[in-house]
Amino acid sequence: MVFAITSMLHHRYIGKTFRKSGYKGTLYAENFSNQTLSEFKREFDRIMSTGKTVYDELITDVYFLGKTITIKQRILLLSVIIFMLGLISTTAITLLNI
């Protein structure tokens, strides 16, 4: 159950790839909520200075979201496997004790 609950928490950008990329995750609310309004505007001016940068920013954001979802899916799969093993073993022990 702990793994299932952990997989349901909101995402965070994690991993070596994210740290090495230097990507700030500007489009994600938790990352820009700590900035002042002027910092936020300056960052969006940088992003919107060319049309290609907006798409690059979106593509990078989708990439790291996908990596986060992959980790969460693995945690959820592990929790389902543990739950099923517990359910099967409980059923088997109950049937053997009858």
N, C-alpha and C positions, 0 to 999 in steps of 0.2 A: 504494500500500500504506500510505503514511503516513496518508492520509485515512481509510482503512478502520480502521486501528488506533486513530486518534483517535476515531472514532465509537463504538468499543467501550468506551472508558473510562467509568467511572461518571459519573453526571450531576452537574452543578453548576448551581445557579440562576444564570443570567446574563442580562444585558440591562438596558436602561434602565427597562423596565416594572417589573422586580423591584426595582431600586435605589430607584425612586420610590415603590413601594408601602409600604415600611417593613416588609414581611413578613419574619419571622426564619426561617421554615422550621423551626419547632419540631418538627414530626413527622418530620423527616429526620435520621437518626442522625449524620451528619457535622456537622450544625449544633449539635446539643445535646451532642455528646461533649466539647466544649470547656468546657461549663458545669460548675459545681460541682453537687453533689446538691441543695443548698438552692435554687440558682438554677433548676434543672430542675423541682423540685417547685413552686416559686413560679409558674413559667411555666405548668405544667399546671394549677395551681389557677385561674389566670386563664382558661385555655381552658375548663375544666370548670365555671366559675361558673354558666353558663347552658347549656342544651342547644343553643341556636342557635349559640353560639360554637364548639362542637365541629364542627358542620356547616360553619360559615364557614371554620374552619381547614382542614378536609378539602377543601372546594371550592377554596380558594386554593392548597393544596398540589397538587391535581390539575391546576389551571390552569397553574402554573409547570412542573410535570412535563411537561405536554403541549407547552409552548413549548420545553422542552429537547429533547424527543424529536423535534420538528419540525426543529430545527437538526441533530441527529445524523442524521436521515434524509437531509437535504440533503447532508451530508458523505459519507454512505455512497453516495448516488446519484452524486455526483461521482467517487468512487473507482471505482465500477463502470464509469462512462463512460470514465474514463482507462484502466482495465484493458482494456476492450473495444477502444478505439482502438489500444492497444499490441498487442493480440493480432491484430487485423485487419491492422495495418500490418506486423507481423512476418511474418504468413502471406503477404501480398502481396509483400513484398520477397523472401521465400524462393522463392515461385513464379516471380518474374521472373528470379531468378538461376539457375534450373535450366536 
